[in-house]
Amino acid sequence: MLLAVGVVLVVLAAICLGVAVAWHPEEDDNWQVAGHELFVALWPVFLTVAAGIIVYERWLRDSFVAELKHITGPALMRTLRPRDTLSLLVGHIYGKHSQNRDVVAGVLGGYGDKIDLSDLTISDLTEVDMILADTDKEDLYDLTLSVRYRFEQRQLPDTTFVFFVTSHPRLRDLIVVGCERPLFDFWYIPDGGALKDLSTFTDSVKLEVTYTDPEGAPHETGTLPDVKLTKVPIAQWRDYLRSFREDIGNINRLEVHDFESQLAIFTFSVADVLKKADFRWKYVRGFTITSTTKQKKSDEYCYWVAPYPCLVNAIRFHTSQFTAVNTGGRLEFRSVPFLLRALSDVDTWTDNPVPLKPETWLLPGHGVSLLWRSSAPAPGPA
């Protein structure tokens, strides 16, 4: 467009120059003299502006725009809500869909409503241990998840941790996109009756915290005692799950009373635990949280999924204390990752599942399943 304007200005400059050269006004006619002087004055102006436009368009424009983006781009991004910025990009690539909101929330690690990023959680160093062990009931086992999160890039926006425990598959699938709290995790227990007694879970929660003191020195607490969970009253569930307040994508708003027996929400404050243990801390930089629930062996699988964007270094499986139901015999295991990339070396049934080392980002919904089956009995002596 500008190049066309430059060409037009060159033509106008040529016309003005031609008129100035060819026109000889009468000296006693002031109007002719003024008109001639106007043409004399205009042609160099038109030519100069045209030359500037052509030079800019042909040689300077790309570098100028690139430098302008470099200077103003980051500053402009910091003045916009993350959700608005990413929504524009996703809409441009994917097209206009209400479900784009799920993609935005997944990539951001939250809804991104706040310019200061205080509603987002991103773990830039994550390690997961999945521990399976027999219980005194042959058809049940203890599934313990010990997950190490680190938040090195910025200060944690909120130190209140939320646990969701549900037996309903729809809630299981909506928690990741529906939770508005930055720190959370969830347990899915298919057996709805297990929610009547969650003492195994509430008594099992252990916490280790990495923090910096007021002088900026890093510290680790070791395992902290007395992590007491507070159960959230049903009347306050809407404050924790957006799906109880409004539609999410094409999924209609849920009614709290429909899930009263299928959901429990617990919270605790990492900051309060540190204060109670009398640590001199200023910023929480990460923590390892461990919790256990009872699951059915007959499910023949368990899994872990990332609750928010996590750069995962390792996922390990501990099955030495886990045996077949009824017989107590050996089991075979198979890990099935659903990640962007898993770098798996083994994809077969094995007595000892090999640790995964993804070393990549997992977004909400990415994770790994561990499957098991009864192992063939060892052959007897001939």
C-alpha positions in Angstrom: 0.0 0.0 0.0 2.7 2.5 1.0 4.7 1.5 -2.1 1.7 2.5 -4.3 1.5 5.9 -2.4 5.2 6.4 -3.2 4.7 5.8 -6.9 1.8 8.2 -6.9 4.0 10.9 -5.2 6.7 10.3 -7.9 4.1 10.9 -10.6 2.9 14.0 -8.9 6.5 15.3 -8.4 7.1 14.8 -12.2 3.9 16.6 -13.1 4.8 19.5 -10.8 8.3 19.7 -12.2 7.0 19.6 -15.7 4.6 22.4 -15.0 7.2 24.5 -13.3 9.6 24.1 -16.3 7.1 24.6 -19.0 4.9 27.4 -17.5 6.1 31.0 -17.9 3.7 33.2 -16.0 3.2 36.8 -16.8 5.1 38.9 -14.3 2.3 41.3 -13.7 -0.2 38.5 -12.9 0.2 37.8 -9.2 -2.0 34.7 -9.3 0.1 33.1 -12.1 3.3 33.9 -10.3 2.0 32.4 -7.0 0.8 29.3 -8.9 4.1 28.8 -10.6 6.0 29.2 -7.3 3.7 26.6 -5.7 4.6 24.0 -8.4 8.2 24.9 -8.0 8.0 24.3 -4.2 5.8 21.1 -4.4 7.8 18.9 -6.7 10.9 18.4 -4.4 8.5 17.8 -1.5 6.6 15.1 -3.3 9.9 13.6 -4.6 11.5 13.6 -1.1 8.5 12.0 0.5 8.2 9.4 -2.3 11.9 8.5 -2.0 11.5 8.1 1.8 8.5 5.8 1.4 10.2 3.7 -1.3 13.4 3.3 0.7 11.4 2.4 3.8 9.2 -0.2 2.0 12.1 -1.8 0.1 14.9 -1.9 2.6 13.9 -0.6 6.1 10.4 -1.8 6.8 11.1 -5.4 7.9 14.0 -4.5 10.2 12.1 -1.5 11.6 9.0 -3.6 12.4 11.2 -6.4 13.9 12.9 -3.9 16.2 9.6 -2.3 17.1 8.2 -5.7 18.1 11.4 -6.4 20.1 11.1 -3.2 22.0 7.3 -2.9 22.5 6.2 -6.6 22.3 7.2 -7.8 25.8 6.1 -4.6 27.4 2.7 -4.8 25.7 2.3 -8.5 26.6 2.9 -7.6 30.3 -0.1 -5.2 30.2 -2.5 -7.8 28.9 -4.2 -10.7 30.7 -2.5 -13.9 29.7 -5.9 -15.4 28.8 -6.6 -12.6 26.3 -3.2 -12.9 24.7 -3.3 -16.6 24.2 -7.0 -16.7 23.3 -6.3 -14.4 20.3 -3.5 -16.7 19.1 -5.5 -20.0 19.6 -8.5 -18.5 17.9 -6.4 -17.4 15.0 -5.0 -20.9 14.6 -7.8 -23.2 15.7 -10.7 -21.0 14.6 -13.4 -19.6 16.9 -14.7 -22.3 19.2 -15.9 -22.1 22.8 -13.8 -25.2 23.6 -10.6 -23.0 22.9 -11.0 -22.0 26.6 -9.9 -25.5 27.6 -6.8 -25.2 25.5 -6.0 -21.8 27.0 -6.5 -23.0 30.6 -4.4 -26.0 30.0 -1.4 -24.2 28.5 -1.5 -21.4 31.0 -2.0 -23.6 34.1 -5.2 -21.7 35.0 -7.6 -19.1 33.6 -5.1 -16.3 33.3 -7.5 -13.6 34.4 -4.9 -11.7 36.4 -2.1 -9.6 34.8 0.3 -10.4 37.6 -0.1 -14.1 36.9 -1.2 -14.8 40.4 -3.8 -17.3 39.3 -1.4 -19.5 37.4 0.7 -22.4 38.5 3.6 -23.9 36.5 6.1 -26.4 37.9 9.4 -26.3 36.2 10.9 -29.3 37.9 8.6 -32.3 38.7 9.2 -35.8 39.8 6.5 -38.5 40.5 6.7 -41.7 42.5 3.8 -44.1 42.3 3.9 -46.7 45.1 1.5 -49.7 45.2 1.3 -51.9 48.3 -1.0 -54.6 49.6 -3.3 -54.0 52.5 -4.9 -56.3 55.1 -7.8 -56.7 52.6 -6.8 -58.9 49.7 -9.0 -57.0 47.2 -7.7 -53.6 48.1 -4.3 -51.9 47.8 -2.8 -48.6 48.9 -1.9 -46.3 46.1 0.6 -43.6 47.3 1.5 -40.7 45.1 4.6 -38.7 46.1 5.0 -35.7 43.7 7.8 -33.2 43.9 7.0 -29.7 42.5 9.4 -26.8 42.0 8.5 -23.2 41.2 11.9 -21.7 40.4 10.9 -19.0 37.9 8.6 -17.0 40.2 7.1 -16.8 43.6 4.1 -19.0 44.4 1.0 -16.8 44.2 -0.9 -18.7 46.9 0.2 -21.3 49.4 -3.2 -22.9 50.0 -3.3 -26.4 48.7 -6.6 -28.0 47.6 -7.4 -31.7 47.4 -10.4 -33.0 45.5 -11.5 -36.5 46.1 -14.3 -37.8 43.8 -15.9 -41.0 42.6 -17.8 -39.4 39.7 -16.1 -39.5 36.3 -17.5 -36.2 35.1 -16.1 -34.4 38.1 -12.8 -36.1 37.6 -12.7 -34.8 34.0 -13.8 -31.2 35.0 -11.5 -30.6 38.0 -8.5 -29.6 35.9 -10.3 -27.0 33.8 -12.8 -26.0 36.5 -10.5 -25.4 39.5 -9.7 -21.7 40.1 -7.1 -22.3 42.9 -3.5 -22.3 41.7 -2.4 -25.2 43.9 -4.5 -28.4 43.8 -4.5 -32.1 43.1 -7.2 -34.7 42.9 -7.9 -38.3 43.6 -10.4 -40.4 41.7 -11.8 -43.4 43.5 -14.2 -45.4 41.4 -15.8 -47.0 44.4 -18.2 -44.4 45.6 -18.6 -46.1 49.0 -14.9 -45.3 49.8 -15.7 -41.6 50.2 -17.6 -42.4 53.4 -14.4 -43.1 55.2 -11.4 -41.1 53.9 -9.3 -41.4 57.0 -6.6 -43.3 55.1 -6.2 -40.4 52.8 -6.5 -37.6 55.4 -4.0 -39.3 57.8 -1.5 -40.0 55.0 -0.7 -36.5 53.8 2.9 -35.6 54.2 4.7 -32.5 53.2 8.3 -31.4 52.5 8.9 -27.8 51.5 11.7 -26.0 49.7 11.9 -22.3 50.7 14.2 -19.3 50.8 14.7 -17.3 54.0 14.6 -13.5 54.3 18.3 -13.4 53.3 17.6 -15.4 50.1 19.3 -18.6 51.2 17.6 -21.9 50.1 16.4 -24.5 52.6 14.6 -27.8 52.7 12.4 -28.7 55.7 12.4 -32.5 55.5 9.1 -34.2 56.2 6.8 -31.9 58.2 4.5 -33.3 60.9 0.9 -32.4 61.6 -0.4 -31.6 58.2 -4.1 -31.2 59.1 -6.6 -31.1 56.3 -9.7 -28.9 56.6 -12.8 -30.2 54.9 -14.6 -27.6 52.8 -18.4 -27.3 53.5 -20.7 -28.2 50.6 -22.0 -24.6 50.7 -18.5 -23.4 49.6 -17.9 -25.8 46.8 -18.8 -23.1 44.2 -15.8 -21.1 45.4 -13.5 -23.9 44.4 -15.0 -25.3 41.2 -16.2 -22.9 38.4 -18.3 -25.8 36.9 -20.7 -25.4 39.9 -21.3 -21.7 38.9 -21.3 -21.5 35.1 -21.1 -23.5 31.9 -17.6 -24.7 30.8 -17.4 -24.9 27.1 -20.4 -27.0 25.9 -20.8 -28.6 29.4 -23.7 -27.2 31.3 -23.3 -25.9 34.9 -23.4 -28.7 37.5 -25.7 -28.7 40.5 -23.9 -29.1 43.8 -26.7 -31.2 45.3 -26.2 -33.8 42.6 -22.7 -34.6 43.8 -22.9 -34.3 47.6 -22.1 -38.0 48.1 -19.5 -38.1 45.3 -17.1 -35.3 46.1 -15.0 -34.2 49.1 -12.8 -31.1 49.1 -9.9 -30.6 51.6 -7.5 -27.7 52.0 -4.4 -26.9 54.0 -2.0 -23.9 54.0 1.7 -24.5 53.3 2.4 -21.2 54.9 0.6 -22.2 58.2 2.5 -25.5 58.3 5.8 -23.6 58.0 4.8 -21.0 60.7 3.8 -23.8 63.1 7.1 -25.5 62.6 8.9 -22.2 63.3 10.8 -21.8 60.0 12.2 -18.5 59.0 10.8 -18.4 55.4 10.0 -15.7 52.9 9.2 -17.5 49.6 8.0 -21.1 49.0 10.0 -22.4 46.0 8.5 -25.9 45.9 7.3 -28.9 47.9 6.9 -32.6 47.8 3.4 -33.8 48.7 2.6 -37.4 49.5 -0.9 -38.9 49.9 -2.5 -42.4 49.9 -5.9 -43.8 49.0 -7.3 -47.3 48.9 -8.1 -48.6 45.5 -9.5 -51.9 44.1 -7.0 -54.4 42.7 -9.7 -55.5 40.2 -9.4 -52.2 38.4 -6.1 -53.5 37.0 -4.7 -50.0 36.4 -3.8 -46.8 38.2 -2.7 -43.4 36.8 -1.3 -40.0 37.5 -2.1 -36.9 35.5 -0.6 -33.4 35.7 -2.9 -31.0 37.4 -1.2 -28.0 35.8 1.8 -27.5 33.4 4.7 -29.5 34.7 8.2 -30.0 33.3 8.5 -33.7 34.3 11.9 -35.2 34.8 11.0 -38.6 36.1 8.0 -40.9 36.8 8.9 -43.9 38.9 6.9 -47.0 39.9 7.3 -49.0 43.1 5.6 -52.4 43.0 7.7 -54.7 45.2 4.9 -54.9 47.9 2.1 -55.4 45.4 0.8 -58.9 44.7 -2.1 -60.5 42.8 -5.5 -60.6 44.4 -6.6 -63.9 46.1 -3.4 -65.9 45.2 -0.8 -63.3 46.3 1.2 -64.3 43.3 3.4 -62.4 41.0 2.1 -59.6 38.7 3.3 -58.2 35.4 3.2 -54.5 34.8 3.0 -52.2 31.8 3.3 -48.4 31.8 1.3 -46.5 29.2 2.3 -42.8 29.0 0.1 -40.3 27.4 2.4 -37.4 26.9 3.8 -35.1 24.2 6.8 -37.4 24.2 7.8 -40.0 26.7 11.2 -41.3 25.5 10.1 -44.9 26.4 12.6 -47.7 25.9 10.3 -50.5 26.9 6.6 -51.1 25.9 6.1 -54.7 27.1 4.8 -56.5 30.2 7.5 -56.8 32.8 7.9 -57.8 36.5 9.5 -54.5 37.3 8.2 -51.4 35.4 10.9 -49.2 34.1 11.0 -45.5 35.3 10.0 -43.0 32.7 12.2 -39.9 32.0 10.1 -37.7 29.8 12.1 -34.5 30.4 9.3 -32.6 28.7 6.2 -30.5 29.6 3.0 -32.2 30.6 -0.1 -30.2 30.3 -3.3 -30.9 32.3 -4.6 -34.2 31.2 -1.2 -35.6 30.3 0.1 -38.4 32.5 0.8 -42.1 32.7 -1.2 -45.2 33.5 0.3 -48.3 35.1 -1.5 -51.6 34.1 -1.1 -55.0 35.7 -2.1 -58.6 35.2 -1.5 -61.9 36.8 1.9 -63.4 35.8 2.0 -66.9 34.3 3.1 -69.3 37.1 6.7 -70.3 37.0 7.2 -73.8 35.5 7.7 -76.5 38.1 10.5 -79.0 38.2 10.5 -81.6 35.4 
